[in-house]
């Protein structure tokens, strides 16, 4: 019964996902993640400590 139950939930989830994607304005997750990584990179560059001139010159 485990295969039938898990297969049924997978099929129902897939059908619901297709219905939602076709009928509602769902955001593009890949674009959202790319934008988030870009913003995180900008924040990291802005608040990074400046390198001192004598780091590693010993």
Buried (B, 14 or more C-beta within 10 A) or exposed (E): EEEEEEEEEEEEEEEEEEEEEEEEEEEEEEEEEEEEEEEEEEEEEEEEEEEEEEEEEE
